Amino acid sequence: MSVDLEHYLVVGAVLFGIGLYLALAKRNFVGVLMGIEMMFNAANLTFAAFSRFVESEMRRWRDRCSWCS
Amino acid sequence: MEDAGSIAAFWVLAVITVGSALMVAAARNLIHAVVALIVSFLGVAGLYVTLSADFLAVTQVLIYAGAVSVLILFAIVLTPTAARDNADSFLRLPALLLAVVVAFTIGLAALETDWRIADRGGFEETASAIGEALLDKYVLPFEIASVLLLAAMIGAIVLVRPESASVEE
């Protein structure tokens, strides 16, 4: 058993869902702000997970291209 | 990430993050909700460490667990006591339904997609590479961003200046 990309993505999806609920359902605006920050966190977490696990398409292009620095 | 310590760290951090995020939604007092939110931010910072994104983890602790939570705490403390409850509005059930559907859809898409998984190395430090990229290749966007932040700061000071100060001049 190991921790893969999908684990991080599911954690990010759950965090995004909780943040969406907070942003939509809270009456106080500070609660809405907390939900928005939580959605930012979920998005950042998925970005970091993709950067860690997924093969970089841009790096492959750069390796193939002969004239770019 | 195969050793038992990393796996245990991921699960503990994931449970802490999601659990305290649920406590933010369940707390009746806004102060309690902010404390749970700080715990959730710190859990995300720990998840960044398990992703070997050390610079991102430190930034998360500084910006989110430090600055953003202090901003929210100030917003709560400086408003009247009547506004401290964290009650749900009439949109509670539709919002719950929509949030569950969105999270389920994203999770299903993440599980069903055939990601192009790269062979990844060990724990490598990223802070020096980020610093070099910021001050070497991307120095112009970096400077533009700092000038933009300075303009925003001066604009905020000008906007909240009391009227009497301009009268005295």
gemmi code that builds the backbone of each chain (N, CA, C; Angstrom):
import gemmi

chains = {
    "A": [
        ("MET", (0.845, -1.195, 0.000), (0.000, 0.000, 0.000), (0.880, 1.244, 0.000)),
        ("SER", (0.560, 2.154, -0.872), (1.339, 3.385, -0.937), (0.397, 4.563, -1.166)),
        ("VAL", (0.926, 5.760, -1.005), (0.138, 6.979, -1.199), (0.403, 7.501, -2.600)),
        ("ASP", (-0.650, 7.609, -3.403), (-0.501, 8.002, -4.793), (-1.142, 9.364, -5.027)),
        ("LEU", (-1.126, 9.737, -6.304), (-1.716, 11.023, -6.700), (-3.195, 11.092, -6.341)),
        ("GLU", (-3.916, 9.963, -6.530), (-5.365, 9.982, -6.335), (-5.733, 10.304, -4.892)),
        ("HIS", (-4.902, 9.864, -3.945), (-5.196, 10.177, -2.540), (-5.215, 11.678, -2.319)),
        ("TYR", (-4.189, 12.355, -2.832), (-4.127, 13.807, -2.658), (-5.291, 14.487, -3.374)),
        ("LEU", (-5.636, 13.996, -4.566), (-6.722, 14.630, -5.319), (-8.051, 14.460, -4.597)),
        ("VAL", (-8.262, 13.293, -3.960), (-9.520, 13.096, -3.241), (-9.573, 14.005, -2.010)),
        ("VAL", (-8.433, 14.136, -1.301), (-8.398, 15.067, -0.162), (-8.697, 16.482, -0.637)),
        ("GLY", (-8.102, 16.874, -1.783), (-8.371, 18.200, -2.327), (-9.828, 18.373, -2.717)),
        ("ALA", (-10.440, 17.329, -3.287), (-11.848, 17.425, -3.689), (-12.751, 17.574, -2.471)),
        ("VAL", (-12.467, 16.802, -1.402), (-13.284, 16.902, -0.190), (-13.131, 18.289, 0.433)),
        ("LEU", (-11.885, 18.783, 0.472), (-11.642, 20.115, 1.031), (-12.359, 21.182, 0.204)),
        ("PHE", (-12.335, 21.024, -1.122), (-13.020, 21.980, -1.985), (-14.525, 21.943, -1.752)),
        ("GLY", (-15.075, 20.737, -1.558), (-16.515, 20.629, -1.313), (-16.920, 21.296, -0.008)),
        ("ILE", (-16.115, 21.094, 1.048), (-16.424, 21.739, 2.334), (-16.337, 23.252, 2.188)),
        ("GLY", (-15.304, 23.727, 1.460), (-15.174, 25.166, 1.257), (-16.330, 25.735, 0.459)),
        ("LEU", (-16.796, 24.971, -0.545), (-17.945, 25.435, -1.346), (-19.190, 25.522, -0.481)),
        ("TYR", (-19.382, 24.508, 0.394), (-20.537, 24.546, 1.294), (-20.469, 25.766, 2.198)),
        ("LEU", (-19.271, 26.030, 2.764), (-19.115, 27.186, 3.651), (-19.410, 28.482, 2.903)),
        ("ALA", (-18.877, 28.583, 1.668), (-19.039, 29.833, 0.930), (-20.486, 30.065, 0.534)),
        ("LEU", (-21.254, 28.968, 0.352), (-22.636, 29.153, -0.090), (-23.603, 29.263, 1.077)),
        ("ALA", (-23.339, 28.538, 2.167), (-24.389, 28.359, 3.173), (-24.228, 29.248, 4.397)),
        ("LYS", (-23.090, 29.940, 4.551), (-22.917, 30.703, 5.787), (-23.553, 32.082, 5.660)),
        ("ARG", (-24.212, 32.511, 6.715), (-24.891, 33.799, 6.689), (-23.902, 34.930, 6.940)),
        ("ASN", (-22.924, 34.669, 7.826), (-21.925, 35.687, 8.139), (-20.894, 35.755, 7.015)),
        ("PHE", (-20.491, 36.967, 6.642), (-19.561, 37.071, 5.527), (-18.185, 36.519, 5.876)),
        ("VAL", (-17.796, 36.573, 7.158), (-16.503, 36.012, 7.544), (-16.493, 34.501, 7.304)),
        ("GLY", (-17.629, 33.850, 7.533), (-17.725, 32.424, 7.228), (-17.561, 32.152, 5.748)),
        ("VAL", (-18.148, 33.017, 4.909), (-17.993, 32.891, 3.453), (-16.522, 33.040, 3.068)),
        ("LEU", (-15.835, 34.019, 3.708), (-14.406, 34.236, 3.436), (-13.589, 32.997, 3.798)),
        ("MET", (-13.932, 32.372, 4.938), (-13.209, 31.159, 5.331), (-13.414, 30.053, 4.302)),
        ("GLY", (-14.632, 29.930, 3.773), (-14.881, 28.926, 2.743), (-14.070, 29.177, 1.494)),
        ("ILE", (-13.956, 30.451, 1.098), (-13.183, 30.782, -0.108), (-11.712, 30.449, 0.107)),
        ("GLU", (-11.183, 30.783, 1.294), (-9.783, 30.449, 1.577), (-9.563, 28.942, 1.554)),
        ("MET", (-10.556, 28.200, 2.037), (-10.412, 26.742, 2.041), (-10.393, 26.198, 0.610)),
        ("MET", (-11.193, 26.808, -0.282), (-11.164, 26.367, -1.681), (-9.811, 26.694, -2.319)),
        ("PHE", (-9.235, 27.869, -1.985), (-7.885, 28.186, -2.480), (-6.889, 27.114, -2.047)),
        ("ASN", (-6.996, 26.701, -0.777), (-6.087, 25.696, -0.250), (-6.228, 24.384, -0.991)),
        ("ALA", (-7.472, 23.997, -1.274), (-7.697, 22.737, -1.993), (-7.075, 22.799, -3.385)),
        ("ALA", (-7.248, 23.940, -4.074), (-6.674, 24.075, -5.415), (-5.153, 24.021, -5.349)),
        ("ASN", (-4.553, 24.717, -4.369), (-3.100, 24.699, -4.245), (-2.585, 23.298, -3.949)),
        ("LEU", (-3.334, 22.563, -3.139), (-2.916, 21.201, -2.809), (-2.909, 20.319, -4.056)),
        ("THR", (-3.930, 20.453, -4.902), (-3.937, 19.653, -6.126), (-2.823, 20.081, -7.070)),
        ("PHE", (-2.520, 21.391, -7.139), (-1.403, 21.836, -7.986), (-0.098, 21.199, -7.521)),
        ("ALA", (0.144, 21.242, -6.201), (1.383, 20.667, -5.677), (1.434, 19.167, -5.931)),
        ("ALA", (0.286, 18.485, -5.815), (0.263, 17.038, -6.054), (0.561, 16.735, -7.518)),
        ("PHE", (-0.029, 17.523, -8.442), (0.263, 17.308, -9.859), (1.737, 17.546, -10.151)),
        ("SER", (2.293, 18.620, -9.551), (3.699, 18.920, -9.786), (4.597, 17.813, -9.273)),
        ("ARG", (4.150, 17.110, -8.236), (4.977, 16.054, -7.670), (4.877, 14.756, -8.471)),
        ("PHE", (3.665, 14.431, -8.933), (3.443, 13.080, -9.439), (3.381, 12.987, -10.962)),
        ("VAL", (2.872, 14.010, -11.642), (2.573, 13.859, -13.066), (3.775, 14.288, -13.878)),
        ("GLU", (4.015, 13.560, -14.943), (5.127, 13.863, -15.844), (4.919, 15.224, -16.488)),
        ("SER", (5.951, 16.039, -16.484), (5.817, 17.409, -16.967), (5.845, 17.444, -18.481)),
        ("GLU", (4.740, 17.888, -19.072), (4.660, 17.959, -20.537), (5.607, 19.016, -21.083)),
        ("MET", (5.704, 20.146, -20.346), (6.558, 21.230, -20.818), (8.023, 20.821, -20.812)),
        ("ARG", (8.393, 20.029, -19.796), (9.790, 19.611, -19.754), (10.114, 18.684, -20.922)),
        ("ARG", (9.133, 17.860, -21.317), (9.379, 16.986, -22.472), (9.547, 17.799, -23.737)),
        ("TRP", (8.714, 18.838, -23.904), (8.859, 19.702, -25.077), (10.212, 20.394, -25.073)),
        ("ARG", (10.630, 20.837, -23.906), (11.892, 21.559, -23.842), (13.054, 20.632, -24.162)),
        ("ASP", (12.956, 19.382, -23.730), (14.028, 18.444, -24.057), (14.079, 18.179, -25.549)),
        ("ARG", (12.889, 18.162, -26.185), (12.855, 17.845, -27.610), (13.341, 19.016, -28.451)),
        ("CYS", (13.091, 20.240, -27.946), (13.412, 21.406, -28.750), (14.892, 21.716, -28.638)),
        ("SER", (15.528, 21.884, -29.798), (16.989, 21.960, -29.795), (17.490, 23.378, -29.592)),
        ("TRP", (16.682, 24.387, -30.027), (17.236, 25.738, -30.038), (16.846, 26.560, -28.829)),
        ("CYS", (15.866, 26.070, -28.007), (15.550, 26.925, -26.869), (16.518, 26.693, -25.723)),
        ("SER", (16.745, 27.723, -24.969), (17.805, 27.682, -23.954), (17.404, 26.796, -22.798)),
    ],
    "B": [
        ("MET", (7.027, 7.213, -2.457), (6.591, 7.318, -1.067), (6.107, 5.951, -0.597)),
        ("GLU", (7.044, 5.106, -0.260), (6.659, 3.739, 0.047), (6.825, 3.382, 1.515)),
        ("ASP", (7.659, 4.142, 2.227), (7.924, 3.709, 3.603), (6.735, 4.026, 4.497)),
        ("ALA", (6.686, 3.293, 5.608), (5.488, 3.349, 6.458), (5.303, 4.706, 7.099)),
        ("GLY", (6.429, 5.395, 7.396), (6.305, 6.694, 8.042), (5.597, 7.710, 7.170)),
        ("SER", (5.926, 7.742, 5.874), (5.284, 8.693, 4.974), (3.802, 8.386, 4.814)),
        ("ILE", (3.480, 7.092, 4.725), (2.072, 6.714, 4.556), (1.271, 7.111, 5.785)),
        ("ALA", (1.829, 6.800, 6.973), (1.136, 7.179, 8.211), (0.997, 8.689, 8.313)),
        ("ALA", (2.068, 9.423, 7.911), (2.012, 10.884, 7.972), (0.919, 11.416, 7.062)),
        ("PHE", (0.825, 10.851, 5.843), (-0.232, 11.318, 4.933), (-1.611, 11.103, 5.527)),
        ("TRP", (-1.863, 9.899, 6.065), (-3.223, 9.626, 6.545), (-3.566, 10.477, 7.744)),
        ("VAL", (-2.588, 10.626, 8.677), (-2.857, 11.455, 9.856), (-3.143, 12.889, 9.436)),
        ("LEU", (-2.313, 13.423, 8.516), (-2.504, 14.815, 8.083), (-3.808, 14.988, 7.322)),
        ("ALA", (-4.165, 13.990, 6.494), (-5.420, 14.096, 5.743), (-6.610, 14.094, 6.688)),
        ("VAL", (-6.559, 13.222, 7.709), (-7.675, 13.172, 8.666), (-7.761, 14.480, 9.449)),
        ("ILE", (-6.588, 15.017, 9.862), (-6.595, 16.289, 10.603), (-7.166, 17.402, 9.730)),
        ("THR", (-6.716, 17.470, 8.476), (-7.161, 18.557, 7.595), (-8.661, 18.503, 7.348)),
        ("VAL", (-9.143, 17.321, 6.930), (-10.570, 17.215, 6.589), (-11.430, 17.326, 7.849)),
        ("GLY", (-10.957, 16.751, 8.967), (-11.743, 16.817, 10.195), (-11.892, 18.229, 10.706)),
        ("SER", (-10.787, 18.996, 10.694), (-10.918, 20.375, 11.181), (-11.673, 21.239, 10.184)),
        ("ALA", (-11.621, 20.885, 8.890), (-12.459, 21.614, 7.926), (-13.938, 21.361, 8.208)),
        ("LEU", (-14.278, 20.115, 8.581), (-15.660, 19.831, 8.967), (-16.040, 20.581, 10.239)),
        ("MET", (-15.061, 20.732, 11.167), (-15.358, 21.471, 12.387), (-15.598, 22.952, 12.094)),
        ("VAL", (-14.933, 23.488, 11.071), (-15.221, 24.870, 10.667), (-16.685, 24.995, 10.267)),
        ("ALA", (-17.173, 23.987, 9.514), (-18.571, 24.053, 9.075), (-19.531, 23.837, 10.234)),
        ("ALA", (-19.112, 23.055, 11.256), (-20.043, 22.713, 12.329), (-20.012, 23.704, 13.481)),
        ("ALA", (-18.934, 24.492, 13.619), (-18.802, 25.362, 14.799), (-19.880, 26.436, 14.798)),
        ("ARG", (-20.435, 26.702, 15.974), (-21.471, 27.724, 16.081), (-20.866, 29.098, 16.331)),
        ("ASN", (-19.662, 29.113, 16.917), (-19.004, 30.385, 17.226), (-17.920, 30.632, 16.178)),
        ("LEU", (-17.832, 31.860, 15.698), (-16.860, 32.144, 14.638), (-15.427, 32.012, 15.123)),
        ("ILE", (-15.166, 32.326, 16.408), (-13.804, 32.191, 16.936), (-13.369, 30.727, 16.888)),
        ("HIS", (-14.275, 29.830, 17.307), (-13.954, 28.406, 17.236), (-13.712, 27.984, 15.786)),
        ("ALA", (-14.510, 28.528, 14.878), (-14.341, 28.186, 13.464), (-12.975, 28.621, 12.954)),
        ("VAL", (-12.492, 29.795, 13.409), (-11.174, 30.265, 12.946), (-10.072, 29.374, 13.502)),
        ("VAL", (-10.212, 28.943, 14.757), (-9.193, 28.061, 15.334), (-9.135, 26.741, 14.552)),
        ("ALA", (-10.306, 26.189, 14.230), (-10.323, 24.962, 13.422), (-9.745, 25.208, 12.033)),
        ("LEU", (-9.982, 26.402, 11.489), (-9.443, 26.733, 10.165), (-7.918, 26.795, 10.198)),
        ("ILE", (-7.340, 27.335, 11.291), (-5.878, 27.375, 11.415), (-5.322, 25.953, 11.450)),
        ("VAL", (-5.997, 25.059, 12.194), (-5.543, 23.668, 12.241), (-5.599, 23.045, 10.846)),
        ("SER", (-6.644, 23.372, 10.092), (-6.771, 22.844, 8.731), (-5.644, 23.358, 7.836)),
        ("PHE", (-5.311, 24.656, 7.965), (-4.202, 25.223, 7.187), (-2.891, 24.528, 7.532)),
        ("LEU", (-2.662, 24.278, 8.823), (-1.422, 23.606, 9.212), (-1.385, 22.179, 8.681)),
        ("GLY", (-2.547, 21.517, 8.634), (-2.597, 20.179, 8.043), (-2.230, 20.197, 6.576)),
        ("VAL", (-2.722, 21.222, 5.850), (-2.359, 21.346, 4.431), (-0.863, 21.595, 4.292)),
        ("ALA", (-0.287, 22.389, 5.213), (1.167, 22.606, 5.182), (1.916, 21.292, 5.372)),
        ("GLY", (1.424, 20.442, 6.273), (2.040, 19.134, 6.448), (1.919, 18.277, 5.209)),
        ("LEU", (0.776, 18.375, 4.521), (0.615, 17.621, 3.268), (1.603, 18.108, 2.212)),
        ("TYR", (1.887, 19.430, 2.204), (2.916, 19.942, 1.292), (4.273, 19.326, 1.610)),
        ("VAL", (4.574, 19.141, 2.895), (5.859, 18.524, 3.261), (5.919, 17.095, 2.730)),
        ("THR", (4.816, 16.347, 2.836), (4.834, 14.985, 2.301), (4.923, 14.977, 0.784)),
        ("LEU", (4.565, 16.104, 0.120), (4.740, 16.211, -1.326), (6.121, 16.736, -1.686)),
        ("SER", (7.021, 16.864, -0.705), (8.381, 17.382, -0.868), (8.366, 18.786, -1.443)),
        ("ALA", (7.356, 19.599, -1.062), (7.318, 21.006, -1.439), (7.601, 21.822, -0.183)),
        ("ASP", (8.881, 21.905, 0.173), (9.223, 22.494, 1.467), (8.968, 24.000, 1.492)),
        ("PHE", (9.325, 24.681, 0.381), (9.106, 26.133, 0.339), (7.617, 26.460, 0.440)),
        ("LEU", (6.806, 25.671, -0.276), (5.360, 25.886, -0.247), (4.810, 25.668, 1.161)),
        ("ALA", (5.363, 24.691, 1.878), (4.887, 24.423, 3.238), (5.187, 25.600, 4.158)),
        ("VAL", (6.416, 26.134, 4.079), (6.776, 27.272, 4.929), (5.922, 28.485, 4.576)),
        ("THR", (5.707, 28.698, 3.248), (4.865, 29.819, 2.824), (3.438, 29.649, 3.322)),
        ("GLN", (2.943, 28.417, 3.293), (1.584, 28.155, 3.777), (1.457, 28.510, 5.252)),
        ("VAL", (2.473, 28.122, 6.042), (2.421, 28.438, 7.470), (2.458, 29.949, 7.679)),
        ("LEU", (3.343, 30.636, 6.910), (3.474, 32.089, 7.108), (2.228, 32.827, 6.649)),
        ("ILE", (1.769, 32.536, 5.412), (0.696, 33.328, 4.809), (-0.656, 32.918, 5.366)),
        ("TYR", (-0.987, 31.618, 5.302), (-2.336, 31.196, 5.673), (-2.490, 31.088, 7.178)),
        ("ALA", (-1.648, 30.257, 7.815), (-1.812, 30.080, 9.261), (-1.437, 31.353, 10.014)),
        ("GLY", (-0.603, 32.218, 9.409), (-0.260, 33.460, 10.066), (-1.123, 34.616, 9.636)),
        ("ALA", (-0.931, 35.079, 8.387), (-1.525, 36.347, 7.976), (-3.025, 36.258, 7.760)),
        ("VAL", (-3.490, 35.259, 6.997), (-4.907, 35.206, 6.648), (-5.763, 34.968, 7.884)),
        ("SER", (-5.297, 34.064, 8.781), (-6.103, 33.802, 9.969), (-6.126, 35.013, 10.892)),
        ("VAL", (-5.006, 35.756, 10.982), (-5.003, 36.981, 11.790), (-5.941, 38.017, 11.182)),
        ("LEU", (-5.955, 38.084, 9.844), (-6.894, 38.998, 9.173), (-8.338, 38.645, 9.518)),
        ("ILE", (-8.670, 37.341, 9.464), (-10.046, 36.921, 9.763), (-10.368, 37.185, 11.234)),
        ("LEU", (-9.379, 36.909, 12.118), (-9.606, 37.158, 13.552), (-9.860, 38.645, 13.802)),
        ("PHE", (-9.084, 39.520, 13.151), (-9.305, 40.963, 13.302), (-10.692, 41.338, 12.820)),
        ("ALA", (-11.091, 40.762, 11.679), (-12.425, 41.079, 11.144), (-13.516, 40.659, 12.119)),
        ("ILE", (-13.291, 39.536, 12.830), (-14.304, 39.093, 13.800), (-14.283, 39.981, 15.037)),
        ("VAL", (-13.077, 40.236, 15.567), (-12.967, 40.937, 16.849), (-13.414, 42.391, 16.705)),
        ("LEU", (-13.145, 42.992, 15.550), (-13.473, 44.406, 15.384), (-14.922, 44.643, 14.978)),
        ("THR", (-15.697, 43.576, 14.746), (-17.122, 43.760, 14.463), (-17.898, 43.550, 15.760)),
        ("PRO", (-19.123, 44.047, 15.860), (-19.897, 43.913, 17.088), (-20.128, 42.459, 17.482)),
        ("THR", (-20.396, 42.246, 18.747), (-20.538, 40.887, 19.278), (-21.704, 40.146, 18.650)),
        ("ALA", (-22.684, 40.866, 18.164), (-23.864, 40.207, 17.602), (-23.525, 39.426, 16.342)),
        ("ALA", (-22.445, 39.798, 15.669), (-22.127, 39.149, 14.395), (-21.203, 37.956, 14.571)),
        ("ARG", (-21.134, 37.370, 15.755), (-20.157, 36.308, 15.968), (-20.724, 34.910, 15.778)),
        ("ASP", (-21.990, 34.767, 15.476), (-22.483, 33.402, 15.289), (-22.229, 32.962, 13.852)),
        ("ASN", (-22.051, 31.668, 13.695), (-21.645, 31.094, 12.413), (-22.811, 30.320, 11.814)),
        ("ALA", (-24.016, 30.919, 11.871), (-25.211, 30.170, 11.494), (-25.294, 29.980, 9.986)),
        ("ASP", (-26.069, 28.968, 9.585), (-26.296, 28.715, 8.169), (-27.454, 29.568, 7.679)),
        ("SER", (-27.437, 29.904, 6.416), (-28.532, 30.679, 5.839), (-29.601, 29.709, 5.328)),
        ("PHE", (-30.596, 30.260, 4.640), (-31.678, 29.414, 4.110), (-31.198, 28.528, 2.973)),
        ("LEU", (-29.983, 28.802, 2.461), (-29.445, 28.013, 1.354), (-28.754, 26.741, 1.808)),
        ("ARG", (-28.972, 26.329, 3.050), (-28.178, 25.246, 3.631), (-28.285, 23.948, 2.819)),
        ("LEU", (-29.527, 23.492, 2.586), (-29.695, 22.201, 1.910), (-29.225, 22.227, 0.454)),
        ("PRO", (-29.590, 23.230, -0.342), (-29.036, 23.272, -1.715), (-27.520, 23.349, -1.735)),
        ("ALA", (-26.936, 24.126, -0.796), (-25.482, 24.241, -0.753), (-24.845, 22.905, -0.401)),
        ("LEU", (-25.451, 22.192, 0.561), (-24.922, 20.878, 0.939), (-24.979, 19.922, -0.245)),
        ("LEU", (-26.117, 19.944, -0.941), (-26.289, 19.071, -2.103), (-25.259, 19.388, -3.182)),
        ("LEU", (-25.119, 20.691, -3.476), (-24.185, 21.102, -4.534), (-22.747, 20.756, -4.158)),
        ("ALA", (-22.377, 20.983, -2.879), (-21.011, 20.694, -2.452), (-20.717, 19.209, -2.555)),
        ("VAL", (-21.682, 18.363, -2.153), (-21.464, 16.911, -2.240), (-21.325, 16.485, -3.696)),
        ("VAL", (-22.183, 17.048, -4.567), (-22.126, 16.665, -5.982), (-20.796, 17.092, -6.599)),
        ("VAL", (-20.347, 18.332, -6.286), (-19.093, 18.832, -6.858), (-17.904, 18.008, -6.367)),
        ("ALA", (-17.841, 17.751, -5.051), (-16.725, 16.973, -4.508), (-16.731, 15.563, -5.080)),
        ("PHE", (-17.939, 14.966, -5.218), (-18.033, 13.613, -5.759), (-17.569, 13.584, -7.215)),
        ("THR", (-17.959, 14.612, -7.985), (-17.571, 14.651, -9.394), (-16.069, 14.807, -9.556)),
        ("ILE", (-15.476, 15.733, -8.768), (-14.023, 15.935, -8.868), (-13.291, 14.664, -8.453)),
        ("GLY", (-13.756, 14.041, -7.363), (-13.103, 12.829, -6.895), (-13.208, 11.706, -7.902)),
        ("LEU", (-14.395, 11.564, -8.522), (-14.582, 10.511, -9.522), (-13.698, 10.749, -10.738)),
        ("ALA", (-13.621, 12.041, -11.180), (-12.756, 12.365, -12.314), (-11.302, 12.077, -11.982)),
        ("ALA", (-10.886, 12.369, -10.737), (-9.503, 12.120, -10.334), (-9.212, 10.630, -10.310)),
        ("LEU", (-10.193, 9.831, -9.890), (-9.947, 8.394, -9.797), (-10.007, 7.714, -11.153)),
        ("GLU", (-10.851, 8.220, -12.065), (-11.065, 7.539, -13.340), (-10.027, 7.907, -14.390)),
        ("THR", (-9.437, 9.112, -14.270), (-8.496, 9.561, -15.291), (-7.204, 8.762, -15.218)),
        ("ASP", (-6.644, 8.484, -16.382), (-5.381, 7.760, -16.451), (-4.245, 8.783, -16.462)),
        ("TRP", (-3.754, 9.136, -15.283), (-2.717, 10.167, -15.191), (-1.390, 9.625, -15.709)),
        ("ARG", (-0.618, 10.537, -16.302), (0.712, 10.172, -16.784), (1.694, 10.323, -15.626)),
        ("ILE", (1.834, 9.244, -14.858), (2.635, 9.307, -13.639), (4.111, 9.282, -13.996)),
        ("ALA", (4.862, 10.235, -13.453), (6.294, 10.291, -13.694), (7.027, 9.492, -12.617)),
        ("ASP", (8.200, 8.988, -12.981), (9.031, 8.376, -11.955), (9.664, 9.499, -11.147)),
        ("ARG", (9.418, 9.480, -9.864), (9.819, 10.618, -9.054), (10.974, 10.226, -8.159)),
        ("GLY", (11.849, 11.203, -7.924), (13.010, 10.956, -7.102), (12.688, 11.074, -5.632)),
        ("GLY", (13.726, 11.222, -4.850), (13.546, 11.329, -3.428), (13.167, 12.743, -3.021)),
        ("PHE", (13.381, 13.028, -1.759), (13.031, 14.318, -1.201), (14.088, 15.334, -1.617)),
        ("GLU", (13.713, 16.264, -2.484), (14.682, 17.265, -2.930), (14.200, 18.641, -2.502)),
        ("GLU", (15.168, 19.531, -2.248), (14.769, 20.858, -1.790), (14.463, 21.747, -2.987)),
        ("THR", (13.436, 22.591, -2.822), (12.958, 23.408, -3.935), (13.191, 24.888, -3.717)),
        ("ALA", (13.526, 25.299, -2.491), (13.562, 26.730, -2.180), (14.631, 27.456, -2.992)),
        ("SER", (15.822, 26.857, -3.127), (16.888, 27.557, -3.847), (16.561, 27.675, -5.331)),
        ("ALA", (15.923, 26.643, -5.901), (15.541, 26.719, -7.318), (14.494, 27.803, -7.532)),
        ("ILE", (13.527, 27.906, -6.586), (12.497, 28.936, -6.720), (13.121, 30.321, -6.603)),
        ("GLY", (14.057, 30.496, -5.658), (14.711, 31.786, -5.512), (15.514, 32.165, -6.726)),
        ("GLU", (16.228, 31.203, -7.306), (16.995, 31.493, -8.508), (16.089, 31.867, -9.666)),
        ("ALA", (14.977, 31.146, -9.828), (14.058, 31.458, -10.930), (13.441, 32.840, -10.734)),
        ("LEU", (13.117, 33.199, -9.480), (12.472, 34.491, -9.237), (13.407, 35.645, -9.525)),
        ("LEU", (14.684, 35.517, -9.164), (15.596, 36.644, -9.300), (16.465, 36.575, -10.539)),
        ("ASP", (16.299, 35.526, -11.347), (17.110, 35.447, -12.554), (16.254, 35.505, -13.812)),
        ("LYS", (15.395, 34.505, -13.990), (14.642, 34.412, -15.236), (13.374, 35.249, -15.174)),
        ("TYR", (12.697, 35.234, -14.016), (11.411, 35.902, -13.900), (11.524, 37.171, -13.068)),
        ("VAL", (12.615, 37.912, -13.204), (12.814, 39.065, -12.331), (11.854, 40.197, -12.688)),
        ("LEU", (11.471, 40.316, -13.966), (10.565, 41.410, -14.354), (9.153, 41.211, -13.792)),
        ("PRO", (8.524, 40.019, -13.945), (7.231, 39.828, -13.284), (7.301, 39.984, -11.770)),
        ("PHE", (8.437, 39.565, -11.191), (8.613, 39.703, -9.738), (8.586, 41.164, -9.327)),
        ("GLU", (9.327, 42.002, -10.072), (9.365, 43.426, -9.743), (8.015, 44.087, -9.995)),
        ("ILE", (7.326, 43.679, -11.088), (6.005, 44.248, -11.365), (5.042, 43.905, -10.229)),
        ("ALA", (5.123, 42.672, -9.729), (4.249, 42.277, -8.631), (4.539, 43.096, -7.384)),
        ("SER", (5.834, 43.371, -7.111), (6.146, 44.132, -5.900), (5.673, 45.570, -6.029)),
        ("VAL", (5.803, 46.170, -7.243), (5.303, 47.536, -7.437), (3.787, 47.571, -7.297)),
        ("LEU", (3.119, 46.515, -7.819), (1.657, 46.438, -7.696), (1.234, 46.372, -6.232)),
        ("LEU", (1.958, 45.570, -5.434), (1.636, 45.466, -4.007), (1.858, 46.798, -3.308)),
        ("LEU", (2.943, 47.495, -3.685), (3.209, 48.807, -3.082), (2.084, 49.784, -3.415)),
        ("ALA", (1.642, 49.759, -4.696), (0.552, 50.653, -5.096), (-0.721, 50.330, -4.331)),
        ("ALA", (-1.004, 49.019, -4.121), (-2.198, 48.635, -3.370), (-2.116, 49.115, -1.936)),
        ("MET", (-0.904, 49.027, -1.337), (-0.738, 49.450, 0.053), (-0.949, 50.952, 0.190)),
        ("ILE", (-0.326, 51.736, -0.725), (-0.499, 53.190, -0.665), (-1.964, 53.553, -0.923)),
        ("GLY", (-2.593, 52.851, -1.870), (-4.000, 53.115, -2.141), (-4.880, 52.850, -0.944)),
        ("ALA", (-4.592, 51.765, -0.196), (-5.376, 51.464, 0.998), (-5.201, 52.563, 2.042)),
        ("ILE", (-3.947, 53.055, 2.202), (-3.713, 54.122, 3.185), (-4.471, 55.379, 2.789)),
        ("VAL", (-4.442, 55.710, 1.484), (-5.134, 56.917, 1.027), (-6.641, 56.777, 1.204)),
        ("LEU", (-7.154, 55.564, 0.923), (-8.607, 55.389, 0.971), (-9.152, 55.493, 2.389)),
        ("VAL", (-8.398, 55.007, 3.386), (-8.937, 55.008, 4.747), (-8.486, 56.239, 5.519)),
        ("ARG", (-7.809, 57.199, 4.865), (-7.381, 58.400, 5.580), (-8.612, 59.202, 6.003)),
        ("PRO", (-8.643, 59.669, 7.249), (-9.816, 60.425, 7.683), (-9.931, 61.748, 6.942)),
        ("GLU", (-11.158, 62.237, 6.852), (-11.422, 63.446, 6.089), (-10.755, 64.668, 6.706)),
        ("SER", (-10.632, 64.681, 8.060), (-10.102, 65.862, 8.730), (-8.652, 66.124, 8.335)),
        ("ALA", (-7.897, 65.037, 8.022), (-6.495, 65.216, 7.664), (-6.360, 66.012, 6.377)),
        ("SER", (-7.265, 65.761, 5.420), (-7.163, 66.499, 4.168), (-7.655, 67.940, 4.334)),
        ("VAL", (-8.542, 68.170, 5.330), (-9.016, 69.517, 5.548), (-7.902, 70.393, 6.115)),
        ("GLU", (-7.064, 69.775, 6.998), (-6.040, 70.567, 7.654), (-4.987, 71.069, 6.687)),
        ("GLU", (-4.776, 70.338, 5.591), (-3.699, 70.720, 4.681), (-3.999, 72.043, 3.977)),
    ],
}
model = gemmi.Model(1)
for chain_id, residues in chains.items():
    chain = gemmi.Chain(chain_id)
    for i, (resn, *xyz) in enumerate(residues, 1):
        res = gemmi.Residue()
        res.name, res.seqid = resn, gemmi.SeqId(i, " ")
        for name, pos in zip(("N", "CA", "C"), xyz):
            atom = gemmi.Atom()
            atom.name, atom.element = name, gemmi.Element(name[0])
            atom.pos, atom.b_iso = gemmi.Position(*pos), 0.0
            res.add_atom(atom)
        chain.add_residue(res)
    model.add_chain(chain)
structure = gemmi.Structure()
structure.add_model(model)
structure.setup_entities()
